[in-house]
Amino acid sequence: ATHKSGQFRYLATRHFAPSVLERKTTLEQQILVKSLLEHYHFMAVAERMSESLVVMKLLFGLEHDDLIVLPSKVGYDYKTCRRVVTIQVTSTIQEFIHTNFTVDNVDYLLYAAANRSLDETIERLGREKFKRELKEHRRLQALAEKECISDMLPCSQNKSYLGEAQVVCYAGDSGCGYPCVDRVLKQDARAI
């Protein structure tokens, strides 16, 4: 089974079978990507999340405290309260990486277009203003992580599992530790 163009198909406003997308010309694929981007008011780029959040802040008139969140994957097994060992890249994955998996994969066009759109939006908003906002966002993000990361782990100081009820999250493992983040950001705002 093919998994090509999965992100595009997930975001698309109509259903596309992978084989249909693969048969389209590059120009037709580019038109589909352009149409998809025009459908959304904003599209973040995961690998540039801080930049994406700052652009979203500026576009929609948000505050930094609307956007500062703790990472949900902090390298711990929540049940054992132990660090997760980094997974090694297997030979099978290495072989796949060296194939032509990007050919006829609309996700790569979408990714390039979303990056271009983010860059163009930064220029339109003003690069210097954006840099100031990004610097402040990163400062507040680092402060929240430093002060609050332990609040999102259901583990005691001696690494025993306390149960999921000990962690306050918006949904599942998303938005965990938000009471601490809110408190830290309010204290920081008062200190300025």
Salt bridges, closest charged atoms under 4 A:
GLU38 OE2 - LYS34 NZ 2.54
GLU51 OE2 - ARG48 NH2 3.02
ASP119 OD1 - ARG48 NH2 2.64
GLU123 OE2 - ARG127 NE 2.62
GLU128 OE2 - LYS131 NZ 3.95
GLU133 OE1 - LYS57 NZ 3.06
GLU133 OE1 - HIS64 NE2 2.96
GLU136 OE2 - ARG139 NH2 2.88
GLU147 OE2 - LYS146 NZ 3.62
GLU164 OE2 - LYS79 NZ 3.15
ASP173 OD2 - LYS73 NZ 2.38
ASP188 OD2 - ARG139 NH2 2.71
